[in-house]
Amino acid sequence: MLVQSSVARTVMHGRRAVSIGVDMGSDLWVATVVECDTGKERCHRFTGEQYDLKCYRMIKGYTDKV
């Protein structure tokens, strides 16, 4: 069974607003982080063991600086 979902959220990262989008598949999650003021984009791919926890940690790294 293929499960897929997408989530997007804008958060503050220090003094910068970033938009974080996560595309969740059954064994691959892809997170895209976009700096709202510059448009700079970073893409993170999460696979393998505990890919979900790795993704949560990456997002926590952005939200902890609020």
N, CA, C and O atoms as CSV, one atom per row, in Angstrom:
chain,resi,resn,atom,element,x,y,z
A,1,MET,N,N,0.846,-1.181,0.000
A,1,MET,CA,C,0.000,0.000,0.000
A,1,MET,C,C,0.888,1.240,0.000
A,1,MET,O,O,1.798,1.356,0.821
A,2,LEU,N,N,0.632,2.136,-0.890
A,2,LEU,CA,C,1.381,3.386,-0.988
A,2,LEU,C,C,0.654,4.459,-0.200
A,2,LEU,O,O,-0.532,4.713,-0.409
A,3,VAL,N,N,1.378,5.073,0.697
A,3,VAL,CA,C,0.817,6.152,1.506
A,3,VAL,C,C,1.599,7.401,1.171
A,3,VAL,O,O,2.830,7.387,1.193
A,4,GLN,N,N,0.914,8.466,0.867
A,4,GLN,CA,C,1.601,9.711,0.546
A,4,GLN,C,C,0.803,10.873,1.102
A,4,GLN,O,O,-0.426,10.888,1.029
A,5,SER,N,N,1.503,11.836,1.654
A,5,SER,CA,C,0.874,13.011,2.216
A,5,SER,C,C,1.856,14.169,2.116
A,5,SER,O,O,3.064,13.952,2.030
A,6,SER,N,N,1.360,15.368,2.127
A,6,SER,CA,C,2.212,16.556,2.085
A,6,SER,C,C,1.780,17.524,3.173
A,6,SER,O,O,0.591,17.665,3.459
A,7,VAL,N,N,2.758,18.187,3.774
A,7,VAL,CA,C,2.502,19.156,4.828
A,7,VAL,C,C,3.384,20.367,4.566
A,7,VAL,O,O,4.532,20.211,4.150
A,8,ALA,N,N,2.874,21.565,4.801
A,8,ALA,CA,C,3.686,22.779,4.657
A,8,ALA,C,C,3.397,23.698,5.836
A,8,ALA,O,O,2.272,23.759,6.332
A,9,ARG,N,N,4.427,24.407,6.274
A,9,ARG,CA,C,4.277,25.301,7.417
A,9,ARG,C,C,5.320,26.404,7.322
A,9,ARG,O,O,6.450,26.141,6.910
A,10,THR,N,N,4.975,27.623,7.689
A,10,THR,CA,C,5.932,28.720,7.756
A,10,THR,C,C,6.251,28.975,9.225
A,10,THR,O,O,5.346,29.132,10.045
A,11,VAL,N,N,7.548,29.016,9.556
A,11,VAL,CA,C,7.989,29.225,10.931
A,11,VAL,C,C,9.103,30.264,10.939
A,11,VAL,O,O,9.687,30.573,9.900
A,12,MET,N,N,9.388,30.792,12.111
A,12,MET,CA,C,10.505,31.703,12.277
A,12,MET,C,C,11.748,30.900,12.622
A,12,MET,O,O,11.701,30.015,13.476
A,13,HIS,N,N,12.862,31.205,11.960
A,13,HIS,CA,C,14.165,30.574,12.216
A,13,HIS,C,C,15.095,31.710,12.623
A,13,HIS,O,O,15.686,32.379,11.776
A,14,GLY,N,N,15.216,31.917,13.933
A,14,GLY,CA,C,15.942,33.093,14.397
A,14,GLY,C,C,15.128,34.320,14.015
A,14,GLY,O,O,13.997,34.487,14.470
A,15,ARG,N,N,15.698,35.170,13.185
A,15,ARG,CA,C,14.991,36.363,12.707
A,15,ARG,C,C,14.399,36.166,11.326
A,15,ARG,O,O,13.775,37.079,10.785
A,16,ARG,N,N,14.584,34.985,10.744
A,16,ARG,CA,C,14.119,34.715,9.386
A,16,ARG,C,C,12.889,33.820,9.384
A,16,ARG,O,O,12.776,32.892,10.185
A,17,ALA,N,N,11.987,34.111,8.486
A,17,ALA,CA,C,10.843,33.222,8.272
A,17,ALA,C,C,11.251,32.195,7.228
A,17,ALA,O,O,11.823,32.540,6.194
A,18,VAL,N,N,10.955,30.934,7.504
A,18,VAL,CA,C,11.211,29.867,6.553
A,18,VAL,C,C,9.928,29.086,6.354
A,18,VAL,O,O,9.122,28.937,7.272
A,19,SER,N,N,9.755,28.596,5.154
A,19,SER,CA,C,8.637,27.731,4.838
A,19,SER,C,C,9.179,26.313,4.713
A,19,SER,O,O,10.125,26.065,3.965
A,20,ILE,N,N,8.570,25.384,5.450
A,20,ILE,CA,C,9.022,23.995,5.443
A,20,ILE,C,C,7.896,23.135,4.885
A,20,ILE,O,O,6.782,23.138,5.409
A,21,GLY,N,N,8.192,22.409,3.835
A,21,GLY,CA,C,7.225,21.487,3.259
A,21,GLY,C,C,7.773,20.076,3.318
A,21,GLY,O,O,8.951,19.851,3.039
A,22,VAL,N,N,6.926,19.123,3.679
A,22,VAL,CA,C,7.358,17.728,3.778
A,22,VAL,C,C,6.429,16.869,2.932
A,22,VAL,O,O,5.210,16.908,3.099
A,23,ASP,N,N,7.005,16.107,2.038
A,23,ASP,CA,C,6.269,15.150,1.221
A,23,ASP,C,C,6.582,13.772,1.785
A,23,ASP,O,O,7.726,13.319,1.734
A,24,MET,N,N,5.562,13.105,2.325
A,24,MET,CA,C,5.765,11.846,3.034
A,24,MET,C,C,5.255,10.675,2.211
A,24,MET,O,O,4.063,10.586,1.914
A,25,GLY,N,N,6.159,9.781,1.845
A,25,GLY,CA,C,5.790,8.550,1.170
A,25,GLY,C,C,5.959,7.375,2.116
A,25,GLY,O,O,6.257,7.575,3.294
A,26,SER,N,N,5.779,6.174,1.638
A,26,SER,CA,C,5.841,5.008,2.510
A,26,SER,C,C,7.252,4.715,3.011
A,26,SER,O,O,7.395,4.200,4.120
A,27,ASP,N,N,8.290,5.016,2.253
A,27,ASP,CA,C,9.658,4.772,2.716
A,27,ASP,C,C,10.626,5.884,2.333
A,27,ASP,O,O,11.841,5.699,2.400
A,28,LEU,N,N,10.107,7.015,1.939
A,28,LEU,CA,C,10.926,8.183,1.592
A,28,LEU,C,C,10.172,9.446,1.968
A,28,LEU,O,O,9.021,9.636,1.576
A,29,TRP,N,N,10.825,10.295,2.721
A,29,TRP,CA,C,10.282,11.621,3.020
A,29,TRP,C,C,11.235,12.644,2.416
A,29,TRP,O,O,12.454,12.494,2.505
A,30,VAL,N,N,10.682,13.679,1.805
A,30,VAL,CA,C,11.470,14.768,1.243
A,30,VAL,C,C,10.984,16.061,1.879
A,30,VAL,O,O,9.799,16.387,1.822
A,31,ALA,N,N,11.911,16.795,2.486
A,31,ALA,CA,C,11.585,18.074,3.121
A,31,ALA,C,C,12.270,19.184,2.351
A,31,ALA,O,O,13.457,19.096,2.037
A,32,THR,N,N,11.515,20.227,2.049
A,32,THR,CA,C,12.067,21.396,1.374
A,32,THR,C,C,11.913,22.593,2.303
A,32,THR,O,O,10.827,22.854,2.820
A,33,VAL,N,N,12.998,23.308,2.507
A,33,VAL,CA,C,13.007,24.501,3.350
A,33,VAL,C,C,13.315,25.690,2.451
A,33,VAL,O,O,14.318,25.690,1.738
A,34,VAL,N,N,12.456,26.700,2.485
A,34,VAL,CA,C,12.642,27.904,1.675
A,34,VAL,C,C,12.708,29.113,2.600
A,34,VAL,O,O,11.800,29.338,3.400
A,35,GLU,N,N,13.789,29.893,2.489
A,35,GLU,CA,C,13.889,31.150,3.232
A,35,GLU,C,C,12.959,32.148,2.558
A,35,GLU,O,O,13.114,32.441,1.373
A,36,CYS,N,N,12.006,32.667,3.297
A,36,CYS,CA,C,10.974,33.529,2.707
A,36,CYS,C,C,11.527,34.826,2.135
A,36,CYS,O,O,11.023,35.312,1.122
A,37,ASP,N,N,12.557,35.398,2.763
A,37,ASP,CA,C,13.064,36.685,2.280
A,37,ASP,C,C,14.008,36.556,1.082
A,37,ASP,O,O,14.042,37.448,0.234
A,38,THR,N,N,14.770,35.469,0.995
A,38,THR,CA,C,15.738,35.327,-0.094
A,38,THR,C,C,15.312,34.346,-1.175
A,38,THR,O,O,15.814,34.395,-2.298
A,39,GLY,N,N,14.387,33.455,-0.836
A,39,GLY,CA,C,13.964,32.429,-1.784
A,39,GLY,C,C,14.927,31.256,-1.866
A,39,GLY,O,O,14.720,30.340,-2.662
A,40,LYS,N,N,15.992,31.273,-1.042
A,40,LYS,CA,C,16.966,30.185,-1.050
A,40,LYS,C,C,16.277,28.898,-0.596
A,40,LYS,O,O,15.532,28.882,0.383
A,41,GLU,N,N,16.545,27.830,-1.330
A,41,GLU,CA,C,15.859,26.563,-1.107
A,41,GLU,C,C,16.851,25.466,-0.732
A,41,GLU,O,O,17.930,25.362,-1.315
A,42,ARG,N,N,16.472,24.652,0.248
A,42,ARG,CA,C,17.260,23.480,0.631
A,42,ARG,C,C,16.338,22.272,0.582
A,42,ARG,O,O,15.196,22.333,1.036
A,43,CYS,N,N,16.838,21.181,0.033
A,43,CYS,CA,C,16.054,19.964,-0.071
A,43,CYS,C,C,16.757,18.863,0.730
A,43,CYS,O,O,17.959,18.647,0.578
A,44,HIS,N,N,16.006,18.180,1.572
A,44,HIS,CA,C,16.535,17.108,2.403
A,44,HIS,C,C,15.754,15.831,2.090
A,44,HIS,O,O,14.523,15.838,2.082
A,45,ARG,N,N,16.477,14.731,1.832
A,45,ARG,CA,C,15.840,13.424,1.568
A,45,ARG,C,C,16.093,12.514,2.761
A,45,ARG,O,O,17.213,12.440,3.266
A,46,PHE,N,N,15.062,11.828,3.205
A,46,PHE,CA,C,15.170,10.943,4.352
A,46,PHE,C,C,14.696,9.550,3.956
A,46,PHE,O,O,13.541,9.360,3.576
A,47,THR,N,N,15.606,8.571,4.050
A,47,THR,CA,C,15.296,7.176,3.747
A,47,THR,C,C,15.988,6.305,4.788
A,47,THR,O,O,16.712,6.811,5.645
A,48,GLY,N,N,15.768,5.021,4.716
A,48,GLY,CA,C,16.457,4.094,5.600
A,48,GLY,C,C,15.823,4.046,6.983
A,48,GLY,O,O,14.696,4.491,7.198
A,49,GLU,N,N,16.597,3.486,7.914
A,49,GLU,CA,C,16.101,3.342,9.281
A,49,GLU,C,C,15.818,4.694,9.915
A,49,GLU,O,O,16.608,5.630,9.794
A,50,GLN,N,N,14.709,4.780,10.576
A,50,GLN,CA,C,14.291,5.965,11.330
A,50,GLN,C,C,14.287,7.239,10.496
A,50,GLN,O,O,14.608,8.314,11.004
A,51,TYR,N,N,13.927,7.128,9.220
A,51,TYR,CA,C,13.892,8.309,8.359
A,51,TYR,C,C,12.927,9.359,8.886
A,51,TYR,O,O,13.159,10.557,8.722
A,52,ASP,N,N,11.843,8.914,9.521
A,52,ASP,CA,C,10.886,9.866,10.068
A,52,ASP,C,C,11.498,10.660,11.220
A,52,ASP,O,O,11.307,11.873,11.299
A,53,LEU,N,N,12.229,9.996,12.110
A,53,LEU,CA,C,12.862,10.696,13.228
A,53,LEU,C,C,13.938,11.665,12.746
A,53,LEU,O,O,14.105,12.743,13.317
A,54,LYS,N,N,14.661,11.288,11.707
A,54,LYS,CA,C,15.677,12.182,11.139
A,54,LYS,C,C,15.026,13.448,10.593
A,54,LYS,O,O,15.564,14.545,10.749
A,55,CYS,N,N,13.880,13.296,9.958
A,55,CYS,CA,C,13.152,14.448,9.425
A,55,CYS,C,C,12.652,15.338,10.563
A,55,CYS,O,O,12.785,16.560,10.501
A,56,TYR,N,N,12.077,14.726,11.606
A,56,TYR,CA,C,11.601,15.504,12.754
A,56,TYR,C,C,12.739,16.292,13.391
A,56,TYR,O,O,12.554,17.445,13.780
A,57,ARG,N,N,13.923,15.672,13.502
A,57,ARG,CA,C,15.076,16.370,14.093
A,57,ARG,C,C,15.500,17.566,13.245
A,57,ARG,O,O,15.850,18.618,13.779
A,58,MET,N,N,15.468,17.402,11.922
A,58,MET,CA,C,15.836,18.501,11.030
A,58,MET,C,C,14.862,19.666,11.233
A,58,MET,O,O,15.284,20.817,11.350
A,59,ILE,N,N,13.566,19.368,11.273
A,59,ILE,CA,C,12.566,20.425,11.471
A,59,ILE,C,C,12.732,21.062,12.837
A,59,ILE,O,O,12.623,22.281,12.966
A,60,LYS,N,N,12.994,20.260,13.858
A,60,LYS,CA,C,13.201,20.792,15.214
A,60,LYS,C,C,14.376,21.759,15.227
A,60,LYS,O,O,14.349,22.750,15.955
A,61,GLY,N,N,15.407,21.487,14.433
A,61,GLY,CA,C,16.546,22.401,14.345
A,61,GLY,C,C,16.149,23.786,13.868
A,61,GLY,O,O,16.752,24.778,14.275
A,62,TYR,N,N,15.153,23.863,13.020
A,62,TYR,CA,C,14.656,25.161,12.545
A,62,TYR,C,C,13.728,25.796,13.572
A,62,TYR,O,O,13.819,26.999,13.813
A,63,THR,N,N,12.852,25.028,14.175
A,63,THR,CA,C,11.854,25.598,15.078
A,63,THR,C,C,12.424,25.923,16.458
A,63,THR,O,O,11.853,26.756,17.162
A,64,ASP,N,N,13.528,25.297,16.872
A,64,ASP,CA,C,14.134,25.583,18.168
A,64,ASP,C,C,14.740,26.968,18.242
A,64,ASP,O,O,14.973,27.475,19.340
A,65,LYS,N,N,15.000,27.591,17.118
A,65,LYS,CA,C,15.647,28.915,17.121
A,65,LYS,C,C,14.646,30.057,17.147
A,65,LYS,O,O,15.013,31.211,16.928
A,66,VAL,N,N,13.394,29.746,17.410
A,66,VAL,CA,C,12.337,30.772,17.446
A,66,VAL,C,C,12.556,31.674,18.638
A,66,VAL,O,O,11.781,32.605,18.858
